[in-house]
């Protein structure tokens, strides 16, 4: 079968012939139809997830849609694409606990990109930040896979939602995802540009200087929700601003969330799609052979929304 595999961490993926998967007890082999492409998949190939302890060669891909026994299923969890071979392959052995039936009326390509970004966005809004209609939220990195869905879910909860981007070409795209206003700013300009919002919560997928700026602009008693560090993993903070402003720092990572919580969040996000309250913007659908190109686009921040690898018809 064909699969995209990493042979050495840091060297990217190679699309090649690979051995057929062998299912263990309580596992099944699923024919993969489409796989979502996530920054998480790139980090796995770089060896920064789980300390690069995955056995090589390794197949990334932490979500997707497949077919088994004539029915369509959504794939997510149980270490898929993180600690065990994932969905960048024509077939994959999957624990039954990582299978969810595709809800009626949900497009398979949509479902292929819902689990990671959609599940994360749902968990951030409903479980981590516990958003209410009184909240005023600023979403950093609002053109990304999770950011676009956060804007939609925030509006569905009745909250005020602003989005941030550093790229003028992405402003209209962020507006189209439901942002009431778009803040065009880097870390140095963010606090001044977003001050009018008086945010009660900031969703931060960027880290680096953006985190410091987010803390500066938050209202007293506000919440910083950190779920990524795509701009940089370290930043010096003024701790006085934290305690004097009664600022809470909340964090979330799908790689360490309990399995039952991942299933809950994925089901909830799929239900939002089925109900028409959520739609994942798909930048492009690419063939499996373009997996290296998909990772390059993520690294260079060229993606609006999500990329899909179409693996089978």
C-alpha positions as CSV (number, residue, x, y, z in Angstrom):
1,X,0.0,0.0,0.0
2,X,1.0,3.7,-0.3
3,X,1.8,5.7,2.8
4,X,3.6,8.9,3.8
5,X,6.3,8.0,6.3
6,X,9.1,9.7,8.3
7,X,12.3,7.8,8.4
8,X,14.3,10.3,10.4
9,X,12.9,13.0,12.6
10,X,13.4,16.4,11.1
11,X,13.7,15.1,7.5
12,X,10.0,15.3,6.6
13,X,7.8,12.6,5.1
14,X,8.4,10.4,2.0
15,X,5.5,8.8,0.1
16,X,6.3,5.2,-0.7
17,X,5.2,1.6,-0.6
18,X,4.7,0.4,3.0
19,X,3.8,-2.9,4.6
20,X,0.1,-3.7,5.2
21,X,-1.0,-3.0,8.8
22,X,-1.5,-6.0,11.1
23,X,-4.3,-5.4,13.6
24,X,-3.8,-6.5,17.2
25,X,-6.6,-7.7,19.4
26,X,-9.6,-5.4,19.5
27,X,-8.3,-3.5,16.4
28,X,-9.6,-3.3,12.9
29,X,-8.0,-2.4,9.5
30,X,-9.7,0.7,8.0
31,X,-9.5,1.8,4.4
32,X,-8.6,5.5,4.7
33,X,-10.5,7.8,2.4
34,X,-9.3,11.2,3.5
35,X,-6.9,12.6,6.2
36,X,-6.8,16.0,7.7
37,X,-3.4,17.7,7.9
38,X,-2.5,19.4,11.2
39,X,0.4,21.2,12.7
40,X,0.5,18.3,15.1
41,X,1.4,16.0,12.3
42,X,4.3,18.2,11.4
43,X,5.6,18.4,15.0
44,X,5.5,14.6,15.1
45,X,7.7,14.3,12.1
46,X,10.1,16.8,13.7
47,X,10.4,14.6,16.8
48,X,9.0,17.3,19.2
49,X,6.0,15.2,20.3
50,X,6.6,12.5,22.9
51,X,10.3,13.2,22.7
52,X,10.6,11.5,19.3
53,X,10.0,8.1,20.9
54,X,7.8,6.8,18.0
55,X,9.2,3.8,16.2
56,X,10.6,4.6,12.7
57,X,9.6,4.6,10.0
58,X,6.4,6.2,11.2
59,X,3.1,7.2,9.5
60,X,1.7,10.5,10.8
61,X,-1.9,11.6,10.5
62,X,-4.0,12.1,13.6
63,X,-7.5,12.3,12.0
64,X,-9.4,11.1,9.0
65,X,-12.4,9.4,7.5
66,X,-12.4,5.8,6.4
67,X,-14.5,2.8,5.4
68,X,-14.9,-0.5,7.2
69,X,-17.5,-3.2,6.5
70,X,-19.3,-0.8,4.1
71,X,-19.8,2.0,6.6
72,X,-18.0,5.3,7.0
73,X,-16.2,6.1,10.2
74,X,-14.3,9.0,11.7
75,X,-10.8,8.3,13.1
76,X,-9.4,10.1,16.1
77,X,-7.7,9.3,19.4
78,X,-6.0,6.2,20.9
79,X,-2.6,7.6,20.0
80,X,-3.4,7.6,16.2
81,X,-0.7,9.4,14.3
82,X,1.0,10.4,17.6
83,X,2.2,7.2,19.2
84,X,1.0,4.7,16.6
85,X,0.8,4.8,12.8
86,X,-1.8,7.3,11.5
87,X,-4.0,8.2,8.6
88,X,-1.4,9.2,5.9
89,X,-1.8,5.7,4.4
90,X,-4.2,3.7,2.3
91,X,-5.0,1.5,5.2
92,X,-4.4,1.7,9.0
93,X,-4.9,-0.6,12.0
94,X,-7.1,1.3,14.4
95,X,-8.4,0.4,18.0
96,X,-12.1,0.2,18.0
97,X,-12.1,3.0,20.6
98,X,-10.8,5.4,17.9
99,X,-13.8,4.9,15.6
100,X,-16.9,7.1,15.4
101,X,-19.7,6.5,13.0
102,X,-20.0,9.3,10.5
103,X,-23.1,11.3,11.4
104,X,-25.8,11.5,8.8
105,X,-25.6,14.5,6.5
106,X,-22.0,15.3,7.3
107,X,-19.7,15.5,4.2
108,X,-16.8,13.0,4.5
109,X,-14.2,15.7,3.7
110,X,-15.6,17.9,6.4
111,X,-15.5,15.0,8.9
112,X,-11.9,14.3,8.0
113,X,-10.8,17.7,9.3
114,X,-13.2,18.0,12.3
115,X,-11.7,15.8,15.0
116,X,-8.5,17.7,15.8
117,X,-9.4,21.3,15.1
118,X,-13.1,21.0,15.8
119,X,-12.6,18.9,18.9
120,X,-10.0,21.3,20.2
121,X,-12.2,24.4,19.5
122,X,-15.2,22.8,21.1
123,X,-13.2,21.8,24.2
124,X,-11.7,25.3,24.5
125,X,-15.0,27.1,24.3
126,X,-17.2,24.8,26.3
127,X,-14.9,23.0,28.8
128,X,-11.7,25.1,29.3
129,X,-12.8,28.7,29.0
130,X,-16.5,28.0,29.7
131,X,-17.6,30.8,27.5
132,X,-20.8,32.7,28.2
133,X,-22.7,35.4,26.2
134,X,-21.1,38.0,28.4
135,X,-17.6,37.2,27.2
136,X,-15.6,39.3,24.9
137,X,-13.1,37.0,23.2
138,X,-10.0,37.7,21.1
139,X,-8.7,34.8,19.0
140,X,-5.0,35.0,18.1
141,X,-4.0,33.2,14.9
142,X,-7.6,33.4,13.7
143,X,-7.0,32.2,10.2
144,X,-5.7,28.8,11.4
145,X,-7.6,25.5,11.6
146,X,-8.7,25.9,15.3
147,X,-8.9,29.7,15.1
148,X,-11.5,29.7,12.4
149,X,-13.7,27.3,14.3
150,X,-13.3,29.2,17.6
151,X,-14.8,32.2,15.9
152,X,-17.8,30.2,14.8
153,X,-18.4,28.5,18.1
154,X,-17.9,31.8,20.1
155,X,-20.6,33.5,18.0
156,X,-22.9,30.4,18.4
157,X,-22.5,30.9,22.2
158,X,-23.5,34.6,21.9
159,X,-20.1,36.0,22.8
160,X,-18.4,38.9,21.1
161,X,-15.6,37.5,19.0
162,X,-12.6,39.4,17.4
163,X,-9.9,37.7,15.4
164,X,-6.2,38.5,15.0
165,X,-3.9,38.0,12.0
166,X,-0.6,39.5,11.0
167,X,-1.3,39.1,7.3
168,X,-3.4,41.8,5.5
169,X,-4.3,39.2,2.8
170,X,-6.1,37.1,5.5
171,X,-8.3,39.8,6.9
172,X,-11.3,39.2,4.7
173,X,-11.0,35.4,5.3
174,X,-11.1,35.9,9.1
175,X,-14.1,38.2,8.8
176,X,-15.9,35.5,6.8
177,X,-15.4,33.0,9.7
178,X,-17.5,35.2,12.0
179,X,-15.1,37.8,13.5
180,X,-16.9,41.0,14.3
181,X,-13.6,42.8,13.9
182,X,-10.2,41.8,12.7
183,X,-7.1,43.0,14.6
184,X,-4.2,43.3,12.1
185,X,-1.2,43.3,14.4
186,X,2.0,41.7,15.5
187,X,2.9,41.2,19.1
188,X,4.2,44.7,19.5
189,X,1.0,46.3,18.3
190,X,-1.5,43.8,19.7
191,X,-2.2,45.4,23.1
192,X,-3.0,48.8,21.6
193,X,-5.0,47.4,18.7
194,X,-7.2,45.2,20.8
195,X,-7.7,47.5,23.8
196,X,-11.1,48.7,22.6
197,X,-12.5,45.2,22.9
198,X,-11.5,44.9,26.6
199,X,-11.3,41.2,26.2
200,X,-12.4,38.9,29.0
201,X,-10.6,36.0,27.3
202,X,-7.8,35.6,24.8
203,X,-7.3,32.3,22.9
204,X,-3.6,32.0,22.2
205,X,-2.2,29.5,19.7
206,X,0.9,31.6,19.1
207,X,3.0,32.0,22.2
208,X,6.2,34.1,22.1
209,X,5.5,37.9,22.4
210,X,1.8,37.4,21.6
211,X,1.3,35.8,25.0
212,X,2.8,38.7,26.9
213,X,0.7,41.2,24.8
214,X,-2.5,39.1,25.5
215,X,-1.9,39.3,29.3
216,X,-1.4,43.1,29.0
217,X,-4.7,43.6,27.2
218,X,-6.9,41.3,29.2
219,X,-9.5,42.8,31.6
220,X,-9.0,42.2,35.3
221,X,-10.1,38.7,36.1
222,X,-9.6,37.6,32.5
223,X,-8.5,34.3,31.2
224,X,-5.6,33.5,28.9
225,X,-6.3,30.2,27.1
226,X,-3.0,28.8,25.7
227,X,-3.2,25.9,23.3
228,X,-0.2,26.3,21.0
229,X,3.1,28.1,20.5
230,X,3.5,28.3,16.7
231,X,5.3,31.7,17.0
232,X,7.7,30.7,19.7
233,X,7.8,28.5,22.9
234,X,9.4,31.0,25.4
235,X,8.5,34.4,26.7
236,X,9.5,36.5,29.7
237,X,6.4,37.6,31.6
238,X,5.7,40.3,34.2
239,X,4.3,38.2,37.0
240,X,3.0,41.3,38.8
241,X,0.6,41.9,35.9
242,X,-0.8,38.4,36.4
243,X,-1.5,38.5,40.0
244,X,-2.5,42.2,40.2
245,X,-4.9,41.7,37.4
246,X,-6.2,38.3,38.7
247,X,-5.4,36.8,35.3
248,X,-5.9,33.1,34.9
249,X,-3.8,31.0,32.6
250,X,-5.6,28.0,31.2
251,X,-4.1,25.4,28.9
252,X,-5.2,22.6,26.7
253,X,-3.5,19.9,24.6
254,X,-5.3,17.1,22.7
255,X,-2.2,14.9,22.9
256,X,-2.6,14.5,26.7
257,X,-6.4,14.8,27.0
258,X,-8.1,11.6,28.3
259,X,-9.5,9.4,25.6
260,X,-13.1,9.8,26.8
261,X,-12.7,13.6,26.6
262,X,-11.4,13.4,23.1
263,X,-14.4,11.3,22.0
264,X,-16.8,13.7,23.7
265,X,-15.3,16.7,22.0
266,X,-15.1,15.1,18.6
267,X,-18.7,13.9,18.8
268,X,-19.9,17.4,19.9
269,X,-18.0,19.1,17.1
270,X,-19.4,16.7,14.5
271,X,-22.9,17.4,15.9
272,X,-22.3,21.1,15.4
273,X,-21.4,20.4,11.8
274,X,-24.4,18.2,11.3
275,X,-26.6,21.0,12.7
276,X,-25.1,23.6,10.4
277,X,-23.6,25.7,13.2
278,X,-20.0,24.8,12.3
279,X,-18.1,24.4,9.0
280,X,-14.4,23.8,8.5
281,X,-12.9,26.0,5.8
282,X,-10.9,23.7,3.6
283,X,-8.1,25.5,1.8
284,X,-7.3,22.7,-0.6
285,X,-7.8,19.0,-1.2
286,X,-4.5,17.3,-2.2
287,X,-3.5,13.8,-3.2
288,X,-1.5,11.6,-0.7
289,X,1.6,12.2,-2.8
290,X,1.5,15.9,-1.9
291,X,1.9,15.2,1.9
292,X,5.4,16.8,1.9
293,X,4.0,19.9,0.2
294,X,1.1,20.1,2.7
295,X,3.6,20.1,5.6
296,X,5.7,22.8,3.9
297,X,2.6,25.0,3.6
298,X,1.9,24.6,7.3
299,X,5.5,25.4,8.3
300,X,5.4,28.5,6.1
301,X,2.0,29.6,7.4
302,X,0.4,29.5,3.9
303,X,-2.8,27.7,4.9
304,X,-6.2,29.3,5.5
305,X,-8.3,26.8,7.4
306,X,-7.4,23.2,6.8
307,X,-5.8,21.0,4.2
308,X,-7.1,17.5,3.2
309,X,-5.2,14.6,1.8
310,X,-7.6,12.6,-0.5
311,X,-6.3,9.1,-0.3
312,X,-9.1,7.0,-1.9
313,X,-12.3,7.9,-3.8
